[in-house]
């Protein structure tokens, strides 16, 4: 490998690292904005609506949330079985290739789920692994917002 090839490879790695850091910073800004909105909204279901909208607008349109009697989905849900939500198939007819699913556990035995699909680069330019990490962070905030927690299978 020539010196020029090695330099180009190192430059490419450094550039990708910088871009990745910027993408993660945008996710952190979204999470902080959600927490700020939560501070002004004491109702747990309204908090879930805020999280749903933030995720739908910034991370993926393919999202569905079910919690107690609340059902949220972009353009309606294809399936709801008890506490499992499935977002509708997009007009293009194909789902995102990466799937995120977690269970929401609230107070007094109230349960639900958050399910989303994603294909990179998406509107924020996230890689699939960055998107999964962002979704885990935002789902955790959702769980706290309803007075409980989430469990996300690996």
N, CA and C atoms as an extended XYZ file, in Angstrom:
462
Properties=species:S:1:pos:R:3:atomname:S:1:resname:S:1:resid:I:1 pbc="F F F"
N         0.849       -1.181        0.000 N   UNK     1
C         0.000        0.000        0.000 CA  UNK     1
C         0.888        1.235        0.000 C   UNK     1
N         0.604        2.144       -0.905 N   UNK     2
C         1.417        3.353       -1.021 CA  UNK     2
C         1.064        4.335        0.090 C   UNK     2
N         1.958        5.279        0.274 N   UNK     3
C         1.744        6.314        1.281 CA  UNK     3
C         0.487        7.118        0.950 C   UNK     3
N         0.283        7.401       -0.332 N   UNK     4
C        -0.901        8.165       -0.733 CA  UNK     4
C        -2.178        7.373       -0.448 C   UNK     4
N        -2.189        6.091       -0.717 N   UNK     5
C        -3.367        5.261       -0.447 CA  UNK     5
C        -3.670        5.213        1.038 C   UNK     5
N        -2.614        5.089        1.836 N   UNK     6
C        -2.791        5.040        3.292 CA  UNK     6
C        -3.338        6.372        3.804 C   UNK     6
N        -2.812        7.473        3.273 N   UNK     7
C        -3.280        8.807        3.672 CA  UNK     7
C        -4.742        8.998        3.290 C   UNK     7
N        -5.129        8.580        2.090 N   UNK     8
C        -6.520        8.690        1.655 CA  UNK     8
C        -7.442        7.853        2.547 C   UNK     8
N        -7.003        6.653        2.914 N   UNK     9
C        -7.810        5.792        3.782 CA  UNK     9
C        -7.979        6.425        5.159 C   UNK     9
N        -6.888        6.988        5.702 N   UNK    10
C        -6.963        7.633        7.015 CA  UNK    10
C        -7.862        8.860        6.965 C   UNK    10
N        -7.772        9.618        5.882 N   UNK    11
C        -8.623       10.792        5.718 CA  UNK    11
C       -10.088       10.368        5.648 C   UNK    11
N       -10.369        9.304        4.925 N   UNK    12
C       -11.736        8.798        4.791 CA  UNK    12
C       -12.294        8.372        6.147 C   UNK    12
N       -11.498        7.677        6.945 N   UNK    13
C       -11.926        7.245        8.279 CA  UNK    13
C       -12.192        8.451        9.171 C   UNK    13
N       -11.294        9.441        9.119 N   UNK    14
C       -11.472       10.649        9.933 CA  UNK    14
C       -12.727       11.409        9.532 C   UNK    14
N       -12.962       11.524        8.228 N   UNK    15
C       -14.152       12.230        7.740 CA  UNK    15
C       -15.423       11.511        8.178 C   UNK    15
N       -15.469       10.189        8.069 N   UNK    16
C       -16.647        9.423        8.497 CA  UNK    16
C       -16.873        9.586       10.000 C   UNK    16
N       -15.800        9.623       10.765 N   UNK    17
C       -15.919        9.812       12.214 CA  UNK    17
C       -16.539       11.174       12.541 C   UNK    17
N       -16.094       12.204       11.846 N   UNK    18
C       -16.639       13.546       12.060 CA  UNK    18
C       -18.115       13.593       11.676 C   UNK    18
N       -18.461       12.992       10.543 N   UNK    19
C       -19.855       12.980       10.097 CA  UNK    19
C       -20.729       12.198       11.077 C   UNK    19
N       -20.223       11.084       11.577 N   UNK    20
C       -20.965       10.280       12.543 CA  UNK    20
C       -21.214       11.078       13.820 C   UNK    20
N       -20.209       11.801       14.269 N   UNK    21
C       -20.357       12.629       15.467 CA  UNK    21
C       -21.449       13.677       15.263 C   UNK    21
N       -21.495       14.281       14.094 N   UNK    22
C       -22.527       15.289       13.807 CA  UNK    22
C       -23.927       14.666       13.795 C   UNK    22
N       -24.039       13.467       13.230 N   UNK    23
C       -25.342       12.795       13.204 CA  UNK    23
C       -25.802       12.482       14.626 C   UNK    23
N       -24.886       11.997       15.450 N   UNK    24
C       -25.229       11.668       16.840 CA  UNK    24
C       -25.588       12.941       17.612 C   UNK    24
N       -24.913       14.037       17.349 N   UNK    25
C       -25.252       15.304       18.002 CA  UNK    25
C       -26.678       15.721       17.665 C   UNK    25
N       -27.115       15.495       16.420 N   UNK    26
C       -28.496       15.835       16.037 CA  UNK    26
C       -29.495       14.967       16.790 C   UNK    26
N       -29.155       13.703       17.009 N   UNK    27
C       -30.022       12.822       17.785 CA  UNK    27
C       -30.102       13.323       19.228 C   UNK    27
N       -28.976       13.704       19.799 N   UNK    28
C       -28.975       14.212       21.174 CA  UNK    28
C       -29.793       15.495       21.282 C   UNK    28
N       -29.732       16.342       20.277 N   UNK    29
C       -30.552       17.559       20.270 CA  UNK    29
C       -32.036       17.204       20.254 C   UNK    29
N       -32.402       16.200       19.470 N   UNK    30
C       -33.805       15.760       19.419 CA  UNK    30
C       -34.237       15.202       20.771 C   UNK    30
N       -33.378       14.408       21.408 N   UNK    31
C       -33.700       13.841       22.723 CA  UNK    31
C       -33.861       14.950       23.764 C   UNK    31
N       -32.983       15.928       23.736 N   UNK    32
C       -33.098       17.057       24.671 CA  UNK    32
C       -34.367       17.859       24.423 C   UNK    32
N       -34.725       18.057       23.157 N   UNK    33
C       -35.962       18.774       22.836 CA  UNK    33
C       -37.166       18.010       23.379 C   UNK    33
N       -37.134       16.684       23.249 N   UNK    34
C       -38.231       15.870       23.773 CA  UNK    34
C       -38.329       16.007       25.286 C   UNK    34
N       -37.208       15.955       25.962 N   UNK    35
C       -37.219       16.112       27.427 CA  UNK    35
C       -37.744       17.487       27.829 C   UNK    35
N       -37.372       18.511       27.085 N   UNK    36
C       -37.882       19.858       27.373 CA  UNK    36
C       -39.400       19.905       27.216 C   UNK    36
N       -39.918       19.264       26.182 N   UNK    37
C       -41.371       19.243       25.967 CA  UNK    37
C       -42.069       18.438       27.064 C   UNK    37
N       -41.430       17.363       27.505 N   UNK    38
C       -41.997       16.552       28.591 CA  UNK    38
C       -42.164       17.374       29.864 C   UNK    38
N       -41.228       18.274       30.121 N   UNK    39
C       -41.277       19.087       31.344 CA  UNK    39
C       -42.548       19.929       31.401 C   UNK    39
N       -43.079       20.279       30.221 N   UNK    40
C       -44.290       21.103       30.160 CA  UNK    40
C       -45.564       20.287       29.962 C   UNK    40
N       -45.442       18.966       29.944 N   UNK    41
C       -46.610       18.116       29.685 CA  UNK    41
C       -46.682       16.998       30.726 C   UNK    41
N       -47.557       17.125       31.718 N   UNK    42
C       -47.621       16.110       32.767 CA  UNK    42
C       -48.379       14.828       32.371 C   UNK    42
N       -49.212       14.877       31.324 N   UNK    43
C       -50.019       13.722       30.948 CA  UNK    43
C       -49.176       12.682       30.201 C   UNK    43
N       -49.112       11.440       30.702 N   UNK    44
C       -48.292       10.405       30.069 CA  UNK    44
C       -48.659       10.116       28.606 C   UNK    44
N       -49.937       10.081       28.277 N   UNK    45
C       -50.325        9.802       26.891 CA  UNK    45
C       -49.945       10.952       25.964 C   UNK    45
N       -50.043       12.171       26.442 N   UNK    46
C       -49.618       13.316       25.637 CA  UNK    46
C       -48.111       13.285       25.426 C   UNK    46
N       -47.375       12.812       26.427 N   UNK    47
C       -45.928       12.672       26.277 CA  UNK    47
C       -45.605       11.649       25.188 C   UNK    47
N       -46.341       10.546       25.167 N   UNK    48
C       -46.127        9.548       24.110 CA  UNK    48
C       -46.429       10.135       22.733 C   UNK    48
N       -47.461       10.964       22.658 N   UNK    49
C       -47.784       11.616       21.387 CA  UNK    49
C       -46.637       12.524       20.938 C   UNK    49
N       -46.038       13.248       21.880 N   UNK    50
C       -44.898       14.105       21.554 CA  UNK    50
C       -43.727       13.276       21.021 C   UNK    50
N       -43.440       12.164       21.690 N   UNK    51
C       -42.340       11.294       21.268 CA  UNK    51
C       -42.631       10.698       19.892 C   UNK    51
N       -43.852       10.241       19.705 N   UNK    52
C       -44.256        9.668       18.421 CA  UNK    52
C       -44.024       10.671       17.289 C   UNK    52
N       -44.473       11.900       17.482 N   UNK    53
C       -44.329       12.931       16.446 CA  UNK    53
C       -42.868       13.260       16.182 C   UNK    53
N       -42.062       13.335       17.239 N   UNK    54
C       -40.651       13.630       17.063 CA  UNK    54
C       -39.972       12.520       16.247 C   UNK    54
N       -40.250       11.275       16.581 N   UNK    55
C       -39.661       10.147       15.865 CA  UNK    55
C       -40.176       10.105       14.429 C   UNK    55
N       -41.473       10.297       14.245 N   UNK    56
C       -42.071       10.245       12.911 CA  UNK    56
C       -41.492       11.324       11.994 C   UNK    56
N       -41.298       12.507       12.529 N   UNK    57
C       -40.790       13.616       11.717 CA  UNK    57
C       -39.289       13.529       11.448 C   UNK    57
N       -38.530       13.025       12.424 N   UNK    58
C       -37.078       13.091       12.324 CA  UNK    58
C       -36.365       11.772       12.042 C   UNK    58
N       -36.949       10.650       12.432 N   UNK    59
C       -36.217        9.385       12.324 CA  UNK    59
C       -36.839        8.371       11.379 C   UNK    59
N       -38.153        8.267       11.347 N   UNK    60
C       -38.821        7.355       10.422 CA  UNK    60
C       -40.319        7.609       10.430 C   UNK    60
N       -40.907        7.535        9.263 N   UNK    61
C       -42.368        7.655        9.163 CA  UNK    61
C       -43.033        6.319        9.482 C   UNK    61
N       -42.259        5.252        9.459 N   UNK    62
C       -42.794        3.911        9.731 CA  UNK    62
C       -42.724        3.626       11.230 C   UNK    62
N       -43.670        4.150       11.969 N   UNK    63
C       -43.694        3.985       13.424 CA  UNK    63
C       -45.118        3.763       13.888 C   UNK    63
N       -45.247        2.952       14.918 N   UNK    64
C       -46.543        2.736       15.566 CA  UNK    64
C       -46.300        2.600       17.064 C   UNK    64
N       -47.226        3.163       17.845 N   UNK    65
C       -47.161        3.088       19.299 CA  UNK    65
C       -48.544        2.707       19.808 C   UNK    65
N       -48.562        1.746       20.713 N   UNK    66
C       -49.784        1.372       21.415 CA  UNK    66
C       -49.459        1.409       22.898 C   UNK    66
N       -50.341        2.028       23.671 N   UNK    67
C       -50.153        2.062       25.122 CA  UNK    67
C       -51.521        2.255       25.760 C   UNK    67
N       -51.987        1.242       26.457 N   UNK    68
C       -53.327        1.311       27.023 CA  UNK    68
C       -54.329        1.504       25.903 C   UNK    68
N       -55.150        2.546       26.004 N   UNK    69
C       -56.158        2.819       24.970 CA  UNK    69
C       -55.622        3.702       23.841 C   UNK    69
N       -54.387        4.173       23.951 N   UNK    70
C       -53.782        5.043       22.954 CA  UNK    70
C       -53.177        4.213       21.823 C   UNK    70
N       -53.525        4.553       20.592 N   UNK    71
C       -52.969        3.900       19.409 CA  UNK    71
C       -52.524        4.978       18.442 C   UNK    71
N       -51.217        4.976       18.105 N   UNK    72
C       -50.662        5.970       17.203 CA  UNK    72
C       -49.953        5.269       16.058 C   UNK    72
N       -50.224        5.708       14.848 N   UNK    73
C       -49.537        5.161       13.681 CA  UNK    73
C       -49.645        6.134       12.541 C   UNK    73
N       -48.623        6.155       11.723 N   UNK    74
C       -48.660        7.022       10.557 CA  UNK    74
C       -49.699        6.479        9.589 C   UNK    74
N       -50.726        7.235        9.328 N   UNK    75
C       -51.801        6.863        8.403 CA  UNK    75
C       -52.528        5.586        8.806 C   UNK    75
N       -52.646        5.332       10.084 N   UNK    76
C       -53.380        4.161       10.557 CA  UNK    76
C       -52.496        2.955       10.762 C   UNK    76
N       -52.959        2.045       11.594 N   UNK    77
C       -52.175        0.854       11.905 CA  UNK    77
C       -52.637       -0.335       11.086 C   UNK    77
N       -51.682       -1.118       10.620 N   UNK    78
C       -52.008       -2.344        9.922 CA  UNK    78
C       -52.472       -3.381       10.929 C   UNK    78
N       -51.810       -3.443       12.054 N   UNK    79
C       -52.186       -4.451       13.035 CA  UNK    79
C       -51.983       -4.001       14.464 C   UNK    79
N       -52.921       -4.319       15.313 N   UNK    80
C       -52.809       -4.111       16.748 CA  UNK    80
C       -53.376       -5.353       17.401 C   UNK    80
N       -52.526       -6.081       18.084 N   UNK    81
C       -52.965       -7.279       18.796 CA  UNK    81
C       -52.612       -7.103       20.259 C   UNK    81
N       -53.580       -6.718       21.052 N   UNK    82
C       -53.307       -6.480       22.467 CA  UNK    82
C       -52.413       -5.281       22.642 C   UNK    82
N       -51.151       -5.528       22.954 N   UNK    83
C       -50.205       -4.434       23.176 CA  UNK    83
C       -49.137       -4.353       22.086 C   UNK    83
N       -49.342       -5.035       20.967 N   UNK    84
C       -48.361       -5.026       19.878 CA  UNK    84
C       -48.851       -4.137       18.742 C   UNK    84
N       -48.014       -3.215       18.330 N   UNK    85
C       -48.345       -2.290       17.256 CA  UNK    85
C       -47.480       -2.580       16.039 C   UNK    85
N       -48.076       -2.514       14.869 N   UNK    86
C       -47.340       -2.706       13.622 CA  UNK    86
C       -47.665       -1.538       12.699 C   UNK    86
N       -46.640       -0.777       12.294 N   UNK    87
C       -46.909        0.346       11.398 CA  UNK    87
C       -47.415       -0.131       10.040 C   UNK    87
N       -48.140        0.715        9.352 N   UNK    88
C       -48.624        0.345        8.025 CA  UNK    88
C       -47.470        0.229        7.031 C   UNK    88
N       -47.668       -0.533        5.981 N   UNK    89
C       -46.680       -0.630        4.906 CA  UNK    89
C       -46.727        0.676        4.124 C   UNK    89
N       -45.574        1.271        3.835 N   UNK    90
C       -45.559        2.535        3.086 CA  UNK    90
C       -46.173        2.385        1.691 C   UNK    90
N       -46.516        3.500        1.093 N   UNK    91
C       -47.110        3.496       -0.248 CA  UNK    91
C       -46.206        2.808       -1.264 C   UNK    91
N       -44.898        2.873       -1.033 N   UNK    92
C       -43.948        2.236       -1.955 CA  UNK    92
C       -44.089        0.719       -1.936 C   UNK    92
N       -44.734        0.185       -0.915 N   UNK    93
C       -44.950       -1.248       -0.811 CA  UNK    93
C       -43.842       -2.007       -0.110 C   UNK    93
N       -42.764       -1.334        0.257 N   UNK    94
C       -41.686       -2.039        0.957 CA  UNK    94
C       -41.360       -1.351        2.273 C   UNK    94
N       -41.108       -2.165        3.279 N   UNK    95
C       -40.760       -1.675        4.606 CA  UNK    95
C       -39.279       -1.342        4.682 C   UNK    95
N       -38.951       -0.584        5.727 N   UNK    96
C       -37.547       -0.347        6.032 CA  UNK    96
C       -36.882       -1.661        6.385 C   UNK    96
N       -35.591       -1.735        6.156 N   UNK    97
C       -34.889       -2.997        6.365 CA  UNK    97
C       -34.479       -3.242        7.812 C   UNK    97
N       -34.396       -2.209        8.611 N   UNK    98
C       -34.018       -2.353       10.017 CA  UNK    98
C       -35.264       -2.185       10.876 C   UNK    98
N       -35.434       -3.085       11.838 N   UNK    99
C       -36.626       -3.091       12.692 CA  UNK    99
C       -36.233       -2.781       14.131 C   UNK    99
N       -37.018       -1.912       14.762 N   UNK   100
C       -36.874       -1.639       16.189 CA  UNK   100
C       -38.207       -1.958       16.850 C   UNK   100
N       -38.155       -2.683       17.944 N   UNK   101
C       -39.370       -3.011       18.683 CA  UNK   101
C       -39.043       -3.036       20.172 C   UNK   101
N       -39.905       -2.432       20.962 N   UNK   102
C       -39.741       -2.511       22.411 CA  UNK   102
C       -41.119       -2.545       23.071 C   UNK   102
N       -41.137       -3.081       24.254 N   UNK   103
C       -42.348       -3.115       25.070 CA  UNK   103
C       -42.289       -1.942       26.039 C   UNK   103
N       -43.427       -1.315       26.231 N   UNK   104
C       -43.539       -0.199       27.172 CA  UNK   104
C       -44.269       -0.711       28.403 C   UNK   104
N       -43.667       -0.526       29.566 N   UNK   105
C       -44.252       -0.961       30.836 CA  UNK   105
C       -44.542        0.281       31.670 C   UNK   105
N       -45.816        0.539       31.907 N   UNK   106
C       -46.216        1.710       32.674 CA  UNK   106
C       -46.656        1.325       34.067 C   UNK   106
N       -47.124        2.296       34.828 N   UNK   107
C       -47.608        2.022       36.177 CA  UNK   107
C       -48.921        1.227       36.144 C   UNK   107
N       -49.197        0.569       37.225 N   UNK   108
C       -50.446       -0.186       37.407 CA  UNK   108
C       -50.667       -1.237       36.325 C   UNK   108
N       -49.601       -1.825       35.827 N   UNK   109
C       -49.712       -2.905       34.855 CA  UNK   109
C       -50.056       -2.482       33.439 C   UNK   109
N       -50.117       -1.199       33.171 N   UNK   110
C       -50.425       -0.707       31.827 CA  UNK   110
C       -49.234       -1.006       30.917 C   UNK   110
N       -49.500       -1.591       29.738 N   UNK   111
C       -48.413       -1.960       28.830 CA  UNK   111
C       -48.702       -1.511       27.407 C   UNK   111
N       -47.695       -1.612       26.585 N   UNK   112
C       -47.834       -1.267       25.182 CA  UNK   112
C       -46.555       -1.587       24.445 C   UNK   112
N       -46.423       -1.012       23.250 N   UNK   113
C       -45.212       -1.253       22.466 CA  UNK   113
C       -44.950       -0.097       21.516 C   UNK   113
N       -43.709       -0.036       21.071 N   UNK   114
C       -43.273        0.907       20.058 CA  UNK   114
C       -42.555        0.073       19.003 C   UNK   114
N       -42.987        0.174       17.755 N   UNK   115
C       -42.371       -0.555       16.652 CA  UNK   115
C       -42.087        0.420       15.520 C   UNK   115
N       -40.903        0.302       14.925 N   UNK   116
C       -40.536        1.192       13.822 CA  UNK   116
C       -39.619        0.448       12.850 C   UNK   116
N       -39.640        0.904       11.600 N   UNK   117
C       -38.801        0.350       10.541 CA  UNK   117
C       -37.988        1.487        9.947 C   UNK   117
N       -36.794        1.146        9.413 N   UNK   118
C       -35.886        2.178        8.909 CA  UNK   118
C       -35.013        1.636        7.791 C   UNK   118
N       -34.708        2.483        6.837 N   UNK   119
C       -33.703        2.212        5.811 CA  UNK   119
C       -32.764        3.404        5.774 C   UNK   119
N       -31.486        3.135        5.882 N   UNK   120
C       -30.537        4.248        5.843 CA  UNK   120
C       -30.450        4.829        4.444 C   UNK   120
N       -30.180        6.102        4.303 N   UNK   121
C       -29.698        7.013        5.312 CA  UNK   121
C       -30.804        7.761        6.052 C   UNK   121
N       -32.035        7.697        5.619 N   UNK   122
C       -33.123        8.404        6.293 CA  UNK   122
C       -32.914        9.908        6.250 C   UNK   122
N       -33.812       10.638        6.887 N   UNK   123
C       -33.766       12.100        6.814 CA  UNK   123
C       -32.605       12.707        7.593 C   UNK   123
N       -32.086       11.978        8.600 N   UNK   124
C       -30.970       12.500        9.386 CA  UNK   124
C       -29.628       11.906        8.963 C   UNK   124
N       -29.638       11.022        7.980 N   UNK   125
C       -28.396       10.446        7.491 CA  UNK   125
C       -27.784        9.392        8.405 C   UNK   125
N       -28.584        8.827        9.304 N   UNK   126
C       -28.058        7.851       10.258 CA  UNK   126
C       -27.807        6.497        9.601 C   UNK   126
N       -26.766        5.831       10.072 N   UNK   127
C       -26.561        4.446        9.667 CA  UNK   127
C       -27.590        3.599       10.417 C   UNK   127
N       -27.755        2.351       10.010 N   UNK   128
C       -28.708        1.478       10.701 CA  UNK   128
C       -28.360        1.337       12.185 C   UNK   128
N       -27.086        1.157       12.513 N   UNK   129
C       -26.708        0.995       13.926 CA  UNK   129
C       -26.899        2.293       14.707 C   UNK   129
N       -26.620        3.438       14.086 N   UNK   130
C       -26.871        4.719       14.761 CA  UNK   130
C       -28.361        4.903       15.012 C   UNK   130
N       -29.176        4.532       14.024 N   UNK   131
C       -30.620        4.662       14.167 CA  UNK   131
C       -31.140        3.778       15.299 C   UNK   131
N       -30.659        2.548       15.377 N   UNK   132
C       -31.089        1.656       16.463 CA  UNK   132
C       -30.719        2.235       17.831 C   UNK   132
N       -29.515        2.802       17.940 N   UNK   133
C       -29.100        3.426       19.199 CA  UNK   133
C       -29.979        4.633       19.528 C   UNK   133
N       -30.297        5.432       18.509 N   UNK   134
C       -31.167        6.596       18.718 CA  UNK   134
C       -32.556        6.156       19.162 C   UNK   134
N       -33.072        5.119       18.532 N   UNK   135
C       -34.397        4.620       18.900 CA  UNK   135
C       -34.404        4.081       20.328 C   UNK   135
N       -33.334        3.410       20.729 N   UNK   136
C       -33.272        2.893       22.093 CA  UNK   136
C       -33.272        4.046       23.102 C   UNK   136
N       -32.537        5.106       22.798 N   UNK   137
C       -32.515        6.283       23.661 CA  UNK   137
C       -33.903        6.909       23.758 C   UNK   137
N       -34.536        7.150       22.615 N   UNK   138
C       -35.849        7.801       22.614 CA  UNK   138
C       -36.930        6.905       23.220 C   UNK   138
N       -36.838        5.597       22.999 N   UNK   139
C       -37.794        4.679       23.630 CA  UNK   139
C       -37.637        4.702       25.143 C   UNK   139
N       -36.393        4.773       25.618 N   UNK   140
C       -36.163        4.877       27.060 CA  UNK   140
C       -36.802        6.124       27.644 C   UNK   140
N       -36.717        7.223       26.913 N   UNK   141
C       -37.365        8.467       27.342 CA  UNK   141
C       -38.882        8.281       27.355 C   UNK   141
N       -39.417        7.553       26.367 N   UNK   142
C       -40.864        7.268       26.331 CA  UNK   142
C       -41.279        6.518       27.594 C   UNK   142
N       -40.513        5.489       27.943 N   UNK   143
C       -40.828        4.704       29.132 CA  UNK   143
C       -40.835        5.552       30.390 C   UNK   143
N       -39.837        6.395       30.541 N   UNK   144
C       -39.790        7.288       31.695 CA  UNK   144
C       -40.951        8.274       31.671 C   UNK   144
N       -41.314        8.723       30.480 N   UNK   145
C       -42.394        9.701       30.330 CA  UNK   145
C       -43.751        9.187       30.762 C   UNK   145
N       -43.952        7.864       30.677 N   UNK   146
C       -45.236        7.299       31.122 CA  UNK   146
C       -45.164        6.808       32.567 C   UNK   146
N       -44.016        7.043       33.218 N   UNK   147
C       -43.865        6.624       34.607 CA  UNK   147
C       -43.436        5.173       34.749 C   UNK   147
N       -42.792        4.642       33.731 N   UNK   148
C       -42.361        3.259       33.764 CA  UNK   148
C       -41.020        3.071       33.079 C   UNK   148
N       -40.936        2.040       32.252 N   UNK   149
C       -39.698        1.744       31.540 CA  UNK   149
C       -40.010        0.959       30.273 C   UNK   149
N       -38.986        0.714       29.473 N   UNK   150
C       -39.142       -0.097       28.268 CA  UNK   150
C       -38.170       -1.272       28.315 C   UNK   150
N       -38.536       -2.338       27.616 N   UNK   151
C       -37.624       -3.455       27.405 CA  UNK   151
C       -37.503       -3.645       25.903 C   UNK   151
N       -36.263       -3.670       25.440 N   UNK   152
C       -35.998       -3.805       24.013 CA  UNK   152
C       -35.159       -5.068       23.806 C   UNK   152
N       -35.750       -6.094       23.199 N   UNK   153
C       -34.966       -7.308       22.946 CA  UNK   153
C       -33.796       -7.016       22.029 C   UNK   153
N       -32.725       -7.743       22.239 N   UNK   154
C       -31.495       -7.521       21.429 CA  UNK   154
C       -31.664       -8.018       20.031 C   UNK   154
